[in-house]
Amino acid sequence: MSERELEPLHTSCHFDVPPEAIFDAWINPAIIRKWLFAGPGSEITNVEVDLKEGGSYSIIELESSSGESIEHFGKYQEIEEPLQLVLTLNVPKQFPGESIVTIHIFPTLNGCELKLTQAGASNNSPGKSWADMLHALKHLVEEKARNREEETR
């Protein structure tokens, strides 16, 4: 592998919700199922989370067109609720080896900023996919917050 293939991928997104809501979206199976690794042509069929340092997770994605199952799995390395999550990520059908995903969540005046880094994956890893997934997460959590606001009026 060349050095270029191992350059970390960086992406970020601002959310108009508190850090706790974003952190929860990374660890709550019911929320994970709605956005993480789910795309327009796929659905998440199973999510398992053992939330502790050294604990594992598994997310099974079903591709609608091919009927192929894609497993996304790894272990939690660091958990600092609600500001940081570090995990390994293996997706053998999409890229070889194991990568490290680091999620930092910073409080802001009107919500939070998420900064994601994926290190150790080849260029076949999902750069644009992370941006698309974070956009889906933004829509999901901000719509949920708006609905909650309307219910309390």
C-alpha positions as CSV (number, residue, x, y, z in Angstrom):
1,M,0.0,0.0,0.0
2,S,1.3,3.4,-0.8
3,E,1.4,6.3,1.7
4,R,-1.4,8.0,-0.2
5,E,-3.7,5.1,0.5
6,L,-3.2,5.4,4.2
7,E,-3.9,9.1,4.6
8,P,-6.6,9.6,7.2
9,L,-10.0,10.7,6.0
10,H,-11.4,13.7,7.8
11,T,-15.0,15.1,7.7
12,S,-17.1,17.2,10.0
13,C,-20.7,18.3,10.5
14,H,-22.5,20.9,12.6
15,F,-25.7,19.8,14.4
16,D,-28.4,22.0,16.0
17,V,-28.8,19.6,18.9
18,P,-26.7,19.0,22.1
19,P,-23.7,16.6,22.0
20,E,-25.7,14.0,24.0
21,A,-28.1,13.5,21.1
22,I,-25.2,12.9,18.6
23,F,-23.3,10.6,20.9
24,D,-26.5,8.6,21.5
25,A,-27.0,8.2,17.7
26,W,-23.6,6.4,17.6
27,I,-24.4,3.9,20.4
28,N,-28.2,3.4,20.4
29,P,-29.2,0.4,18.1
30,A,-32.6,1.9,17.3
31,I,-31.0,5.1,16.1
32,I,-28.0,3.4,14.4
33,R,-30.4,1.4,12.3
34,K,-31.8,4.6,10.7
35,W,-28.6,6.2,9.5
36,L,-25.3,4.4,10.1
37,F,-24.2,2.5,6.9
38,A,-27.8,2.7,5.6
39,G,-28.1,4.2,2.1
40,P,-30.8,4.8,-0.5
41,G,-30.3,1.2,-1.8
42,S,-29.9,-0.6,1.5
43,E,-31.3,-1.1,4.9
44,I,-29.8,-2.1,8.3
45,T,-31.2,-5.5,9.3
46,N,-29.3,-6.1,12.6
47,V,-27.4,-4.0,15.1
48,E,-25.6,-5.4,18.2
49,V,-23.8,-3.1,20.6
50,D,-21.7,-4.0,23.7
51,L,-20.9,-0.5,24.8
52,K,-17.8,-0.7,26.9
53,E,-14.1,-0.2,26.2
54,G,-13.1,-3.5,24.5
55,G,-16.8,-4.3,23.7
56,S,-17.8,-5.1,20.2
57,Y,-20.4,-3.9,17.8
58,S,-21.9,-5.4,14.6
59,I,-24.1,-3.8,12.0
60,I,-25.5,-5.8,9.1
61,E,-26.5,-3.9,6.0
62,L,-28.6,-5.5,3.3
63,E,-28.1,-4.3,-0.3
64,S,-31.6,-4.2,-1.9
65,S,-30.5,-4.7,-5.5
66,S,-28.2,-7.7,-4.9
67,G,-29.6,-9.1,-1.7
68,E,-26.0,-9.1,-0.4
69,S,-25.4,-8.8,3.3
70,I,-22.5,-6.5,4.3
71,E,-21.1,-6.7,7.8
72,H,-19.6,-3.7,9.5
73,F,-18.0,-4.6,12.8
74,G,-15.3,-3.7,15.3
75,K,-14.5,-2.9,18.9
76,Y,-14.9,0.2,21.1
77,Q,-11.4,1.5,22.1
78,E,-12.3,4.7,23.9
79,I,-15.6,5.9,25.2
80,E,-15.9,9.4,26.8
81,E,-19.6,10.1,26.8
82,P,-20.8,12.5,25.3
83,L,-17.7,13.9,23.6
84,Q,-15.5,11.2,22.1
85,L,-15.8,7.7,20.7
86,V,-12.9,5.7,19.2
87,L,-13.6,2.4,17.5
88,T,-12.1,-0.1,15.1
89,L,-14.0,-0.6,11.8
90,N,-13.9,-3.7,9.6
91,V,-15.9,-4.0,6.4
92,P,-14.3,-6.9,4.6
93,K,-16.6,-6.6,1.5
94,Q,-15.7,-2.9,1.1
95,F,-12.0,-2.6,2.1
96,P,-9.2,-4.8,3.4
97,G,-7.9,-4.7,6.9
98,E,-9.1,-2.6,9.9
99,S,-9.4,1.1,10.3
100,I,-9.7,3.3,13.3
101,V,-12.6,5.8,13.5
102,T,-12.4,8.7,15.9
103,I,-15.4,10.8,16.6
104,H,-15.0,14.0,18.6
105,I,-18.1,16.0,19.5
106,F,-17.6,19.6,20.5
107,P,-20.3,21.7,22.2
108,T,-21.1,25.0,20.4
109,L,-23.4,27.9,21.2
110,N,-26.3,26.4,19.3
111,G,-25.6,22.7,19.2
112,C,-22.4,20.8,18.5
113,E,-19.7,20.1,15.9
114,L,-18.8,16.5,15.1
115,K,-15.3,15.8,13.7
116,L,-14.7,12.3,12.3
117,T,-11.4,10.8,11.3
118,Q,-10.9,7.4,9.7
119,A,-7.3,6.2,9.7
120,G,-5.8,3.0,8.3
121,A,-8.2,2.3,5.4
122,S,-7.3,2.3,1.8
123,N,-8.8,4.8,-0.6
124,N,-11.6,2.3,-1.2
125,S,-13.1,3.4,2.1
126,P,-16.3,5.5,2.1
127,G,-15.1,9.1,2.0
128,K,-18.3,10.5,0.4
129,S,-20.3,7.9,2.3
130,W,-19.3,9.4,5.7
131,A,-20.5,12.8,4.5
132,D,-23.7,11.3,3.2
133,M,-24.3,9.4,6.5
134,L,-23.6,12.5,8.6
135,H,-26.1,14.5,6.5
136,A,-28.7,11.7,7.1
137,L,-27.9,11.9,10.8
138,K,-28.3,15.6,10.8
139,H,-31.7,15.4,9.2
140,L,-32.8,12.6,11.6
141,V,-31.8,14.2,14.9
142,E,-32.8,17.8,14.0
143,E,-36.2,16.7,12.8
144,K,-36.6,14.7,16.0
145,A,-35.7,17.8,18.0
146,R,-38.2,20.0,16.0
147,N,-41.0,17.4,16.6
148,R,-40.2,17.3,20.3
149,E,-40.3,21.1,20.4
150,E,-43.7,21.3,18.6
151,E,-45.1,18.7,21.0
152,T,-44.2,20.8,24.1
153,R,-45.9,24.0,22.7
